[in-house]
């Protein structure tokens, strides 16, 4: 047992990382690729979107990629400095993973608060319904926890309010639509040595 007062002793069992031997033997699960017309659930598992235009931009980005956007039920919620209560933010993740008509989950933004929803995530729902989970910043806590608990490959990449330039869109299409194993390289500018 971990020493009293240690970080491990205070971690809720619901999100404590699995033992190394379990993680080492867990199979890698790759989510299905995206296809034009697929539905992407928009989630806010961390900080809130303060401007409604940011959510609209995320919807338009998803649609510009040839996909359908479905904002989660609590995506516009606010609870202090968070995008809703912990249970509600987790419920959005659980519902969208359970929904067979949703093919991917995209965080509208990062912020702070993802670690707080981990005790409320239904790992068995995610394991039974592998799909793309994309985001960065505070979403890293959710991305790593999903992979550790289910073996599902997750994607550290743009959030809905990111600047979606051709460089990012190109890599996103190559990986999430085409299933290409890419080597990430910065574009060399003319004159670079």
C-alpha positions as CSV (number, residue, x, y, z in Angstrom):
1,X,0.0,0.0,0.0
2,X,1.3,3.5,-0.7
3,X,2.4,5.6,2.2
4,X,-0.3,7.7,3.9
5,X,-0.4,11.2,2.5
6,X,1.4,10.3,-0.7
7,X,0.0,11.2,-4.1
8,X,-0.8,7.6,-4.8
9,X,-2.7,7.1,-1.5
10,X,-4.9,10.1,-2.4
11,X,-5.7,9.1,-6.0
12,X,-9.2,7.9,-6.6
13,X,-9.1,4.3,-7.7
14,X,-11.4,5.1,-10.6
15,X,-8.5,6.8,-12.5
16,X,-5.3,5.5,-10.9
17,X,-3.0,4.3,-13.7
18,X,-3.0,0.5,-14.3
19,X,-0.1,-1.6,-13.0
20,X,2.8,-1.6,-15.4
21,X,2.3,-5.3,-16.2
22,X,-1.3,-4.7,-17.2
23,X,-0.4,-1.8,-19.5
24,X,2.5,-3.7,-21.1
25,X,0.1,-6.6,-22.0
26,X,-2.8,-4.4,-23.2
27,X,-3.4,-4.6,-26.9
28,X,-3.1,-1.4,-29.0
29,X,-6.5,-0.4,-30.3
30,X,-6.6,1.8,-33.4
31,X,-9.9,3.7,-33.9
32,X,-11.6,3.5,-37.3
33,X,-10.6,6.2,-39.8
34,X,-12.7,9.2,-40.6
35,X,-14.7,9.3,-43.8
36,X,-16.5,12.3,-45.4
37,X,-19.9,12.8,-43.8
38,X,-18.9,11.2,-40.4
39,X,-20.1,12.9,-37.3
40,X,-17.6,14.5,-34.8
41,X,-18.8,15.2,-31.3
42,X,-17.6,18.5,-29.9
43,X,-16.7,18.3,-26.2
44,X,-15.5,20.7,-23.5
45,X,-13.8,18.4,-20.9
46,X,-11.8,21.2,-19.4
47,X,-12.2,25.0,-19.5
48,X,-15.2,26.8,-20.9
49,X,-15.6,28.6,-24.2
50,X,-16.3,32.2,-23.2
51,X,-17.4,33.4,-26.6
52,X,-20.2,31.6,-28.5
53,X,-18.4,32.5,-31.7
54,X,-15.6,30.0,-30.7
55,X,-18.1,27.1,-30.7
56,X,-19.4,28.3,-34.0
57,X,-15.9,28.4,-35.4
58,X,-15.3,24.8,-34.2
59,X,-18.5,23.7,-35.9
60,X,-17.5,25.4,-39.2
61,X,-14.0,23.8,-39.0
62,X,-15.5,20.4,-38.7
63,X,-17.9,21.1,-41.6
64,X,-15.1,22.4,-43.7
65,X,-13.4,19.1,-43.3
66,X,-16.4,17.4,-44.9
67,X,-17.7,16.1,-41.5
68,X,-20.8,16.8,-39.4
69,X,-20.5,18.5,-36.1
70,X,-22.5,17.5,-33.0
71,X,-22.0,19.7,-29.9
72,X,-22.3,17.6,-26.7
73,X,-25.2,18.5,-24.5
74,X,-23.1,20.4,-21.9
75,X,-20.7,22.0,-24.4
76,X,-21.8,25.5,-23.6
77,X,-22.1,25.0,-19.8
78,X,-20.1,27.0,-17.2
79,X,-19.3,26.1,-13.6
80,X,-16.9,28.6,-12.2
81,X,-13.7,28.4,-14.3
82,X,-14.8,25.0,-15.8
83,X,-17.0,24.1,-18.7
84,X,-19.7,22.7,-16.4
85,X,-19.7,20.3,-13.5
86,X,-17.2,17.4,-13.5
87,X,-19.9,14.8,-13.8
88,X,-21.5,16.7,-16.8
89,X,-18.3,17.1,-18.7
90,X,-17.5,13.4,-18.2
91,X,-21.1,12.5,-19.1
92,X,-20.6,14.2,-22.5
93,X,-17.5,12.1,-23.1
94,X,-19.2,8.9,-22.1
95,X,-22.3,9.6,-24.2
96,X,-20.4,10.4,-27.3
97,X,-18.3,7.3,-27.0
98,X,-21.4,5.2,-26.5
99,X,-23.3,6.8,-29.5
100,X,-22.7,4.7,-32.6
101,X,-23.5,7.6,-34.9
102,X,-20.5,9.6,-33.6
103,X,-17.1,8.7,-35.1
104,X,-14.7,11.1,-33.3
105,X,-14.5,13.5,-30.4
106,X,-12.9,16.9,-30.7
107,X,-12.3,19.2,-27.8
108,X,-13.4,22.7,-28.5
109,X,-10.6,24.0,-26.3
110,X,-8.1,23.0,-23.6
111,X,-7.8,25.0,-20.4
112,X,-7.8,23.2,-17.0
113,X,-10.0,20.6,-15.5
114,X,-9.6,17.3,-17.5
115,X,-8.0,15.4,-14.6
116,X,-11.1,16.2,-12.5
117,X,-13.4,14.2,-14.9
118,X,-11.3,11.0,-14.9
119,X,-13.0,9.4,-11.9
120,X,-16.3,9.8,-13.8
121,X,-15.3,8.3,-17.1
122,X,-16.8,4.9,-18.1
123,X,-13.7,3.1,-19.3
124,X,-15.7,0.1,-20.4
125,X,-17.8,2.3,-22.8
126,X,-14.7,3.7,-24.4
127,X,-13.1,0.2,-24.7
128,X,-16.3,-1.2,-26.4
129,X,-16.6,1.8,-28.8
130,X,-13.2,2.9,-30.0
131,X,-13.2,6.2,-31.9
132,X,-10.9,9.1,-32.5
133,X,-10.2,11.4,-29.5
134,X,-8.4,14.6,-30.5
135,X,-7.1,17.6,-28.6
136,X,-4.1,19.0,-26.7
137,X,-3.1,21.1,-23.7
138,X,-5.1,20.0,-20.7
139,X,-6.7,17.2,-22.8
140,X,-3.4,15.4,-22.4
141,X,-4.7,14.0,-19.1
142,X,-7.7,12.5,-20.8
143,X,-5.8,11.3,-23.8
144,X,-3.2,9.4,-21.7
145,X,-5.8,8.0,-19.3
146,X,-7.9,6.7,-22.2
147,X,-4.9,5.0,-23.7
148,X,-3.7,3.6,-20.3
149,X,-7.1,2.3,-19.4
150,X,-8.3,1.0,-22.8
151,X,-5.4,0.6,-25.1
152,X,-7.1,3.1,-27.5
153,X,-4.7,5.2,-29.6
154,X,-5.6,8.9,-29.0
155,X,-4.4,11.9,-30.9
156,X,-2.5,14.9,-29.6
157,X,-3.6,17.5,-32.1
158,X,-5.6,20.7,-32.8
159,X,-8.6,21.7,-30.8
160,X,-11.7,23.4,-32.3
161,X,-10.4,26.9,-31.7
162,X,-6.9,26.2,-33.0
163,X,-5.6,28.0,-36.0
164,X,-6.4,25.5,-38.7
165,X,-3.8,26.2,-41.4
166,X,-3.0,23.9,-44.4
167,X,0.0,22.4,-42.5
168,X,-2.3,21.1,-39.6
169,X,-5.2,20.1,-41.9
170,X,-2.8,18.2,-44.1
171,X,-1.4,16.1,-41.3
172,X,-4.9,15.6,-39.8
173,X,-6.2,14.3,-43.2
174,X,-3.1,12.1,-43.7
175,X,-3.5,10.5,-40.2
176,X,-7.2,10.5,-39.4
177,X,-8.7,10.0,-42.9
178,X,-5.9,8.1,-44.8
179,X,-4.5,6.2,-41.8
180,X,-1.0,7.1,-42.9
181,X,1.9,6.6,-40.4
182,X,3.5,10.0,-40.8
183,X,6.8,11.4,-39.6
184,X,6.1,14.8,-38.2
185,X,8.4,17.4,-39.8
186,X,8.3,21.1,-39.9
187,X,8.1,22.6,-43.4
188,X,11.4,23.9,-44.6
189,X,11.2,27.5,-45.7
190,X,13.1,28.6,-48.8
191,X,16.5,29.7,-47.8
192,X,16.7,27.4,-44.7
193,X,20.0,25.6,-44.5
